[in-house]
């Protein structure tokens, strides 16, 4: 991968048959002055919120499950 060093966890919590809470916890390390400045003005948080909103709209527009993979992801140690 390229870009800013980052890591995080996404959790999906069922809230009923048709509702799910998605939580994103993310840490990253800005590398340049411009990245640090953008972070200090909340640009990263704003972009993340916008991306999550787009993801929500994508899922809701689908209307049904995709039938895609239903496994789990485990970290490699």
N, C-alpha and C positions, 0 to 999 in steps of 0.2 A: 504494500500500500504506500501511497505517497500522501503528502500533506502534513498537517499538524499532528503531532503525536496525541493520541486520544485513546480512551477506553470507556466502557460503560456497560450498563445493564438495562435491559428492557423487560418489564414484567407485564403480563396480561392477567387481570383479575376479573373473573366473571361476576357480573352484578345482576344476573337474571338470564332468561332465555335469549334476549335480544340486546343485551348491554354488556359492555366490557370496559373496564378502566385500564388504560395503558399508561404506564409510568416509565419515564426515561430518567436514568441517573447517568450523568456523563462528566468526565473530567478530561481536560485537554491542556496542553502546554503551548501557549502562543510562542512563536519563534522570532517574529520580527516586531519592530516598533509599531508598524501598521496593524498587525494582528492584536498587539496589546492595547492599542488605542481603540480599535473596534470593540474589543472585549469590555473595556472600561465604560463605553457608551451603551453597552447592552446589545450590540449588533448580533452577537452569536446567539444569545437567548432569543432574540426576535426571529432570527432565521430558523432556529430550531422549532419555535412555536409554529411558524408558517409551514415548515415541512411536516410537522405532526398534523396540522389542520388539513393539509393536502392528502396525507395518508388516510385520515378519517373519512374524507369525502370519497376517496377511491374505494375504500371498503364499503361504505354505505351505498354507493352507486352500484356496486356489484349485485347486491340484493340477496345473493345466495352464497353458500360456501363454495370454494373453488375445487374442493376435492384434492387439494395439494397435500404434500407431505405433512404428517402429523407427529413427527418424532421429537426428540429433545436434542439440545446442543450442550455439550460439555466442554469445559476448557481443557486444553492439552497441557499437561505438565511434564 
